[in-house]
């Protein structure tokens, strides 16, 4: 995840940035639950609620402030078109995922 994040500052190719964003997302999905479980395990019984609240606030703030910071830095370093292309692709994939019919079948 860290290496792919470094790649965001190096590459300007849209395809490479898209692949790096997928790798960073997979790394985040694998790292976040393990980190959160480690914090819960290390915290004392009486402080778990306090630590969980701070942890949830920081995670939520990161989802909001992270894309804003990346957009500002991308514009500052001249990578604006790359982020625009990735955003458009992600919107297309989101619309495709929402529009797909979903059926749940019960196994017997």
Backbone as ProteinMPNN parsed JSONL, in Angstrom:
{"seq_chain_A": "XXXXXXXXXXXXXXXXXXXXXXXXXXXXXXXXXXXXXXXXXXXXXXXXXXXXXXXXXXXXXXXXXXXXXXXXXXXXXXXXXXXXXXXXXXXXXXXXXXXXXXXXXXXX", "coords_chain_A": {"N_chain_A": [[0.83, -1.186, 0.0], [1.948, 1.23, 0.758], [4.018, 1.557, -1.123], [2.55, 1.738, -3.506], [1.224, 4.094, -2.973], [3.328, 5.928, -2.968], [3.855, 5.78, -5.654], [1.794, 7.31, -6.74], [2.72, 9.907, -6.761], [4.739, 9.745, -8.598], [4.045, 8.623, -11.131], [2.356, 9.591, -14.142], [0.774, 8.446, -15.952], [-2.446, 7.417, -16.798], [-3.443, 4.789, -16.679], [-1.522, 3.476, -15.089], [-1.832, 4.902, -12.688], [-4.453, 4.178, -12.055], [-4.212, 1.412, -11.62], [-2.458, 1.488, -9.439], [-4.136, 2.735, -7.591], [-6.037, 0.767, -7.178], [-4.439, -1.239, -6.011], [-3.644, 0.124, -3.685], [-6.151, 0.385, -2.459], [-6.813, -2.311, -1.966], [-4.751, -2.956, -0.198], [-5.42, -1.229, 1.888], [-7.867, -2.316, 2.631], [-7.036, -4.737, 3.67], [-5.3, -3.969, 5.724], [-6.637, -2.196, 7.492], [-8.752, -3.546, 9.106], [-7.088, -5.272, 10.633], [-5.444, -3.482, 11.987], [-7.333, -2.066, 13.505], [-8.353, -4.104, 15.123], [-6.046, -4.687, 16.558], [-5.714, -2.287, 18.013], [-8.006, -2.423, 19.63], [-7.42, -4.721, 21.107], [-5.114, -3.957, 22.519], [-6.0, -1.863, 24.081], [-7.258, -0.848, 27.301], [-9.896, -2.311, 29.282], [-11.717, -0.386, 30.297], [-11.259, 1.833, 28.736], [-11.968, 1.28, 26.166], [-14.293, 2.21, 24.756], [-13.806, 4.949, 24.511], [-11.412, 4.986, 23.0], [-12.307, 3.64, 20.723], [-14.181, 5.495, 19.77], [-12.57, 7.722, 19.091], [-11.001, 6.5, 17.158], [-12.923, 5.843, 15.196], [-13.806, 8.419, 14.532], [-11.418, 9.507, 13.439], [-11.076, 7.834, 11.246], [-13.399, 8.401, 9.741], [-13.007, 11.145, 9.266], [-10.738, 10.982, 7.7], [-11.738, 9.78, 5.368], [-13.133, 11.913, 4.359], [-11.355, 14.159, 4.317], [-9.088, 13.163, 3.032], [-9.479, 12.694, 0.107], [-9.878, 15.4, -0.587], [-7.415, 16.595, 0.083], [-5.707, 15.158, -1.627], [-6.713, 15.968, -4.108], [-6.066, 18.715, -4.067], [-3.234, 18.577, -3.901], [-2.752, 17.148, -6.275], [-3.564, 19.003, -8.209], [-1.728, 21.013, -7.642], [0.723, 19.789, -8.334], [0.34, 19.332, -11.002], [-1.117, 17.103, -11.895], [-3.744, 17.016, -12.586], [-5.419, 16.158, -14.765], [-5.066, 13.389, -14.733], [-6.248, 12.605, -12.292], [-8.818, 13.407, -12.84], [-9.559, 11.659, -14.922], [-9.433, 9.176, -13.564], [-11.416, 9.612, -11.632], [-13.691, 9.834, -13.289], [-13.751, 7.248, -14.394], [-14.206, 5.754, -12.034], [-16.736, 6.715, -11.344], [-18.23, 5.735, -13.505], [-17.928, 2.955, -13.083], [-19.236, 2.78, -10.611], [-21.877, 3.483, -11.281], [-22.438, 1.382, -13.014], [-22.324, -0.767, -11.188], [-24.457, -0.139, -9.497], [-26.578, -0.278, -11.291], [-26.704, -2.93, -12.038], [-28.622, -5.887, -12.083], [-29.672, -7.605, -9.173], [-29.932, -10.671, -7.664], [-30.839, -12.757, -5.052], [-30.242, -16.015, -4.168], [-31.435, -18.731, -2.386], [-29.66, -21.331, -0.984], [-30.291, -24.745, -1.122]], "CA_chain_A": [[0.0, 0.0, 0.0], [2.831, 2.398, 0.829], [4.721, 1.689, -2.396], [1.609, 2.245, -4.504], [0.948, 5.49, -2.644], [4.467, 6.678, -3.489], [3.681, 5.809, -7.109], [0.876, 8.385, -7.13], [3.499, 11.11, -7.006], [5.739, 9.516, -9.633], [3.459, 8.318, -12.429], [1.32, 10.459, -14.7], [-0.029, 7.617, -16.839], [-3.74, 7.144, -16.172], [-3.543, 3.357, -16.401], [-0.678, 3.152, -13.932], [-2.463, 5.468, -11.493], [-5.638, 3.384, -11.749], [-3.742, 0.151, -11.026], [-1.94, 1.813, -8.116], [-5.252, 3.008, -6.677], [-6.636, -0.531, -6.831], [-3.52, -1.888, -5.07], [-3.745, 0.844, -2.411], [-7.44, 0.025, -1.862], [-6.719, -3.676, -1.44], [-3.901, -2.883, 0.993], [-6.194, -0.588, 2.955], [-8.883, -3.269, 3.081], [-6.381, -5.772, 4.472], [-4.616, -3.391, 6.866], [-7.518, -1.494, 8.422], [-9.33, -4.408, 10.158], [-6.043, -5.777, 11.521], [-5.04, -2.372, 12.85], [-8.411, -1.773, 14.453], [-8.387, -5.202, 16.104], [-4.884, -4.499, 17.422], [-6.022, -1.208, 18.958], [-8.972, -2.925, 20.617], [-6.752, -5.686, 21.972], [-4.151, -3.281, 23.383], [-6.633, -0.884, 24.978], [-7.803, -1.428, 28.523], [-11.343, -2.557, 29.224], [-12.474, 0.826, 30.6], [-11.0, 2.886, 27.745], [-12.297, 0.804, 24.818], [-15.279, 3.069, 24.093], [-13.139, 6.21, 24.196], [-10.477, 4.731, 21.904], [-13.102, 3.319, 19.53], [-14.77, 6.732, 19.265], [-11.511, 8.492, 18.432], [-10.623, 5.723, 15.979], [-13.983, 6.012, 14.204], [-13.757, 9.81, 14.078], [-10.254, 9.685, 12.576], [-11.344, 7.128, 9.997], [-14.397, 9.167, 8.997], [-12.372, 12.387, 8.817], [-9.825, 10.613, 6.612], [-12.515, 9.568, 4.139], [-13.56, 13.215, 3.864], [-10.23, 15.051, 4.073], [-8.099, 12.546, 2.145], [-9.669, 13.069, -1.296], [-9.691, 16.84, -0.768], [-5.973, 16.847, 0.098], [-5.137, 14.601, -2.851], [-7.108, 16.849, -5.21], [-5.266, 19.941, -3.997], [-1.866, 18.237, -4.28], [-2.742, 16.795, -7.694], [-3.615, 20.248, -8.966], [-0.476, 21.721, -7.398], [1.802, 19.14, -9.064], [0.005, 19.199, -12.42], [-1.698, 15.791, -12.212], [-5.186, 17.214, -12.558], [-6.11, 15.336, -15.763], [-5.031, 11.986, -14.312], [-7.269, 12.395, -11.268], [-10.109, 13.566, -13.507], [-9.845, 10.41, -15.628], [-9.718, 8.127, -12.574], [-12.733, 9.909, -11.056], [-14.73, 9.487, -14.264], [-13.838, 5.782, -14.442], [-14.839, 5.266, -10.809], [-18.17, 7.01, -11.434], [-18.826, 4.783, -14.452], [-18.015, 1.657, -12.406], [-20.269, 2.873, -9.575], [-23.181, 3.436, -11.947], [-22.616, 0.005, -13.497], [-22.6, -1.629, -10.041], [-25.811, 0.154, -9.018], [-27.558, -0.655, -12.308], [-26.745, -4.388, -12.228], [-29.683, -6.574, -11.33], [-29.161, -8.459, -8.116], [-30.87, -11.69, -7.181], [-30.268, -13.656, -4.06], [-30.827, -17.359, -4.216], [-31.168, -19.511, -1.19], [-29.169, -22.677, -1.277], [-31.062, -25.771, -0.399]], "C_chain_A": [[0.871, 1.245, 0.0], [3.553, 2.611, -0.495], [3.785, 2.221, -3.475], [1.242, 3.695, -4.226], [2.094, 6.389, -3.108], [4.355, 6.815, -5.001], [2.727, 6.878, -7.588], [1.627, 9.673, -7.449], [4.474, 10.977, -8.146], [5.112, 9.385, -11.019], [2.436, 9.363, -12.848], [0.424, 9.693, -15.655], [-1.318, 7.219, -16.121], [-3.882, 5.673, -15.812], [-2.736, 2.943, -15.19], [-1.29, 3.689, -12.65], [-3.694, 4.669, -11.085], [-5.242, 2.07, -11.083], [-3.198, 0.399, -9.616], [-3.065, 2.1, -7.125], [-5.962, 1.722, -6.271], [-5.755, -1.245, -5.798], [-3.594, -1.212, -3.7], [-5.058, 0.51, -1.708], [-7.436, -1.367, -1.266], [-5.861, -3.693, -0.172], [-4.63, -2.269, 2.167], [-7.232, -1.546, 3.512], [-8.279, -4.377, 3.935], [-5.788, -5.214, 5.764], [-5.571, -2.83, 7.92], [-8.142, -2.418, 9.478], [-8.289, -4.937, 11.138], [-5.586, -4.687, 12.484], [-6.077, -2.052, 13.897], [-8.509, -2.862, 15.523], [-7.21, -5.093, 17.062], [-5.101, -3.398, 18.436], [-7.0, -1.665, 20.029], [-8.325, -3.892, 21.599], [-5.823, -4.992, 22.971], [-4.79, -2.311, 24.368], [-7.213, -1.585, 26.206], [-9.325, -1.527, 28.413], [-12.145, -1.269, 29.408], [-12.31, 1.91, 29.551], [-11.4, 2.476, 26.326], [-13.267, 1.717, 24.088], [-14.644, 4.383, 23.656], [-12.21, 6.034, 22.99], [-11.241, 4.411, 20.621], [-13.739, 4.561, 18.939], [-13.762, 7.585, 18.526], [-11.107, 7.809, 17.13], [-11.657, 5.901, 14.865], [-14.015, 7.43, 13.659], [-12.599, 10.034, 13.113], [-10.467, 9.004, 11.228], [-12.343, 7.9, 9.139], [-13.818, 10.476, 8.469], [-11.408, 12.113, 7.668], [-10.545, 10.383, 5.309], [-12.953, 10.894, 3.534], [-12.372, 14.082, 3.452], [-9.193, 14.475, 3.107], [-8.287, 12.91, 0.679], [-9.502, 14.561, -1.559], [-8.197, 17.166, -0.828], [-5.306, 16.337, -1.171], [-5.496, 15.465, -4.058], [-6.295, 18.131, -5.236], [-3.82, 19.666, -4.413], [-1.746, 17.857, -5.746], [-2.782, 18.019, -8.588], [-2.298, 21.007, -8.839], [0.682, 21.135, -8.219], [1.484, 18.881, -10.534], [-0.558, 17.854, -12.825], [-3.224, 15.861, -12.299], [-5.927, 16.31, -13.536], [-6.128, 13.866, -15.377], [-6.105, 11.7, -13.276], [-8.671, 12.545, -11.852], [-10.507, 12.272, -14.209], [-10.183, 9.283, -14.656], [-11.082, 8.357, -11.932], [-13.864, 9.544, -11.986], [-14.887, 7.978, -14.359], [-14.522, 5.22, -13.199], [-16.338, 5.565, -10.8], [-18.87, 6.043, -12.387], [-18.981, 3.42, -13.798], [-19.086, 1.661, -11.314], [-21.658, 2.787, -10.177], [-23.456, 2.028, -12.46], [-22.974, -0.932, -12.341], [-24.01, -1.403, -9.501], [-26.864, -0.359, -9.989], [-27.664, -2.164, -12.509], [-27.898, -4.998, -11.448], [-29.066, -7.541, -10.323], [-30.261, -9.405, -7.672], [-30.152, -12.522, -6.136], [-31.008, -14.979, -4.136], [-30.474, -18.085, -2.939], [-30.718, -20.905, -1.615], [-29.956, -23.691, -0.472], [-30.274, -27.023, -0.213]], "O_chain_A": [[0.561, 2.217, -0.69], [3.684, 3.75, -0.943], [4.183, 3.067, -4.275], [0.974, 4.45, -5.161], [1.853, 7.496, -3.589], [4.718, 7.848, -5.564], [2.83, 7.322, -8.731], [1.208, 10.44, -8.315], [4.996, 11.982, -8.629], [5.604, 9.98, -11.978], [1.741, 9.944, -12.014], [-0.582, 10.227, -16.122], [-1.288, 6.745, -14.985], [-4.393, 5.348, -14.74], [-3.198, 2.159, -14.362], [-1.271, 3.006, -11.625], [-3.953, 4.499, -9.893], [-5.859, 1.658, -10.1], [-3.45, -0.39, -8.705], [-2.961, 1.749, -5.95], [-6.437, 1.605, -5.141], [-6.266, -1.794, -4.822], [-3.606, -1.89, -2.672], [-5.079, 0.365, -0.486], [-7.988, -1.588, -0.188], [-6.2, -4.36, 0.806], [-4.487, -2.72, 3.304], [-7.457, -1.59, 4.721], [-8.943, -4.899, 4.831], [-5.77, -5.901, 6.785], [-5.327, -2.98, 9.118], [-8.067, -2.095, 10.664], [-8.56, -5.044, 12.334], [-5.368, -4.95, 13.667], [-5.74, -1.795, 15.052], [-8.725, -2.562, 16.697], [-7.354, -5.374, 18.252], [-4.719, -3.542, 19.597], [-6.841, -1.331, 21.204], [-8.646, -3.882, 22.787], [-5.751, -5.391, 24.133], [-4.183, -1.972, 25.385], [-7.604, -2.752, 26.153], [-9.945, -0.9, 27.553], [-13.159, -1.081, 28.736], [-13.134, 2.82, 29.477], [-11.195, 3.241, 25.384], [-13.078, 1.977, 22.899], [-14.912, 4.874, 22.559], [-12.227, 6.848, 22.067], [-10.857, 4.867, 19.545], [-13.832, 4.675, 17.716], [-14.058, 8.115, 17.455], [-10.896, 8.474, 16.116], [-11.286, 6.09, 13.707], [-14.227, 7.632, 12.463], [-12.773, 10.68, 12.08], [-10.08, 9.54, 10.19], [-12.145, 8.035, 7.932], [-14.111, 10.87, 7.341], [-11.281, 12.932, 6.759], [-10.037, 10.744, 4.247], [-13.126, 10.989, 2.319], [-12.374, 14.671, 2.371], [-8.493, 15.232, 2.433], [-7.344, 13.392, 0.052], [-9.039, 14.953, -2.63], [-7.762, 17.928, -1.692], [-4.438, 17.007, -1.73], [-4.66, 15.67, -4.938], [-5.879, 18.585, -6.302], [-3.242, 20.429, -5.186], [-0.759, 18.197, -6.398], [-2.104, 18.064, -9.614], [-1.809, 21.578, -9.814], [1.519, 21.875, -8.736], [2.286, 18.268, -11.238], [-0.484, 17.491, -14.0], [-3.905, 14.855, -12.101], [-6.962, 15.746, -13.18], [-7.099, 13.165, -15.66], [-6.797, 10.685, -13.357], [-9.605, 11.88, -11.404], [-11.653, 11.834, -14.107], [-11.117, 8.517, -14.896], [-11.827, 7.403, -11.709], [-14.883, 9.007, -11.55], [-16.007, 7.469, -14.402], [-15.334, 4.301, -13.306], [-17.127, 4.76, -10.305], [-19.977, 5.584, -12.106], [-20.028, 2.786, -13.926], [-19.767, 0.656, -11.113], [-22.525, 2.093, -9.645], [-24.579, 1.536, -12.354], [-23.835, -1.798, -12.495], [-24.683, -2.351, -9.095], [-27.923, -0.824, -9.569], [-28.636, -2.629, -13.104], [-28.119, -4.659, -10.285], [-28.065, -8.202, -10.602], [-31.373, -8.987, -7.349], [-29.006, -12.932, -6.32], [-32.238, -15.032, -4.164], [-29.333, -18.044, -2.479], [-31.315, -21.549, -2.478], [-30.24, -23.496, 0.71], [-30.772, -27.984, 0.375]]}, "name": "protein", "num_of_chains": 1, "seq": "XXXXXXXXXXXXXXXXXXXXXXXXXXXXXXXXXXXXXXXXXXXXXXXXXXXXXXXXXXXXXXXXXXXXXXXXXXXXXXXXXXXXXXXXXXXXXXXXXXXXXXXXXXXX"}
